[in-house]
C-alpha cells in the first residue's frame, strides 16, 4: 500500500509554495490582519485563476474534478504561509455542505460561483456557548406559509462578515436543519469579533426574524446533523493539514535561527538543550504528518475510518503545532518574545486552530465514541 503523494500532487505542492512565498509573505499577512476584510480580494482572484477554489468541485458544477487530497496539499501549504482568506470557510465547509446535501438546483446555483471565486460562503454553526456539537444549536427557524423565519445568534463564524452566502445551522420542529441565506437578506447583522488570531477573521451574526423561502432548505428538514457531522470531519482533516504546514515552518524557523545565533562564541544550535528541543519538535511533527496524511487519504477515499482518523488527526496535530510554536519562541529567546516577531503569528494561529472545530479534549471524546469506549 502506497501512501505517498503522486507526482501531480507534489507538483501542485511546489507550485503552491512558490506562489505563496511570492504573494503571501508575512508582511502581506500583517497587512491583511489590520484590514477589516481580512484578505486581499485581488489575491483571492489569483487563486481562482489558478483553479484552487475549483479544485475538488465536480466538473459538472464548474469545478476541476480533483479529490479532497489535492485540497489537503493546498491547505498544508497555506498553513505554512499563514494565508488569510475565506478558503477554509468557502471551499472546505460551505462547498461540501452543498455537495453532500444540496439539491441539484442548489448545486447548479451555488457551486459554480464558489469554484470561480465570484462568491464566498461560510457555515454559521457555533453560537455564544462555543460548543461544536448538536447540543450547542439554539438558533431557530419556524415555518410560516412558504417561508422560514430565522432567529438567533451565531458566533465565531469564519469570514462571516464578508461572506456572500451563509449556510445557517438551525433547530426546527423536526430537528437540526441547514438553510441557505444570502448575507444581503434583511434582518442580518454581522459584527467582526475581536479574536487573538487576526490572520483568521471571525464574526458574530444576529438573525432577527430573517425570512427566506422554503426552497432555502438544504437537504431534508431535521436531517441536517448528519451533513454537519460529515463536513466538520472534513474541516478537521483540512485543519490538521494546515497545522502540519505551520508546524513544519516553525521548526525550520527554529533550526535556521539556532544555526546563526551565537552565544559564548558558538551557535546556540550546538548546545544540547537546543538540539533536544529541535529533535523533539521534529519527532512530533513527523508523527503529526503521518496522522494527518492518513486522515487526508481517508477523507479523499470516503473511507469508513474517517470518523476515527479525523478526530485523531485534529487532536494530535493541534497539540504538536502549539507545542512547536511555543518552542520556537523559546529557541529565539528575547527577540522571540516581541509581538513584532513572526514567531508570534504562528503561535497565535496554532492556538486558534487548536480551538477551531473543538479542542483536543472534544475530539478525543469523539474518538472514544467512534471506537465504542
Secondary structure as GFF3:
##gff-version 3
##sequence-region A 1 373
A	DSSP	alpha_helix	7	23	.	.	.	ID=ss1
A	DSSP	alpha_helix	26	34	.	.	.	ID=ss2
A	DSSP	alpha_helix	41	49	.	.	.	ID=ss3
A	DSSP	three_ten_helix	59	61	.	.	.	ID=ss4
A	DSSP	alpha_helix	68	81	.	.	.	ID=ss5
A	DSSP	alpha_helix	87	87	.	.	.	ID=ss6
A	DSSP	pi_helix	88	94	.	.	.	ID=ss7
A	DSSP	alpha_helix	95	101	.	.	.	ID=ss8
A	DSSP	alpha_helix	104	115	.	.	.	ID=ss9
A	DSSP	beta_strand	121	124	.	.	.	ID=ss10
A	DSSP	three_ten_helix	134	136	.	.	.	ID=ss11
A	DSSP	beta_strand	140	144	.	.	.	ID=ss12
A	DSSP	beta_strand	147	158	.	.	.	ID=ss13
A	DSSP	beta_strand	165	172	.	.	.	ID=ss14
A	DSSP	beta_strand	175	182	.	.	.	ID=ss15
A	DSSP	beta_strand	188	192	.	.	.	ID=ss16
A	DSSP	beta_strand	202	213	.	.	.	ID=ss17
A	DSSP	three_ten_helix	214	216	.	.	.	ID=ss18
A	DSSP	beta_strand	217	218	.	.	.	ID=ss19
A	DSSP	alpha_helix	224	260	.	.	.	ID=ss20
A	DSSP	beta_strand	262	263	.	.	.	ID=ss21
A	DSSP	beta_strand	266	267	.	.	.	ID=ss22
A	DSSP	three_ten_helix	268	270	.	.	.	ID=ss23
A	DSSP	alpha_helix	272	301	.	.	.	ID=ss24
A	DSSP	alpha_helix	306	332	.	.	.	ID=ss25
A	DSSP	three_ten_helix	333	337	.	.	.	ID=ss26
A	DSSP	alpha_helix	342	355	.	.	.	ID=ss27
A	DSSP	alpha_helix	360	370	.	.	.	ID=ss28
###
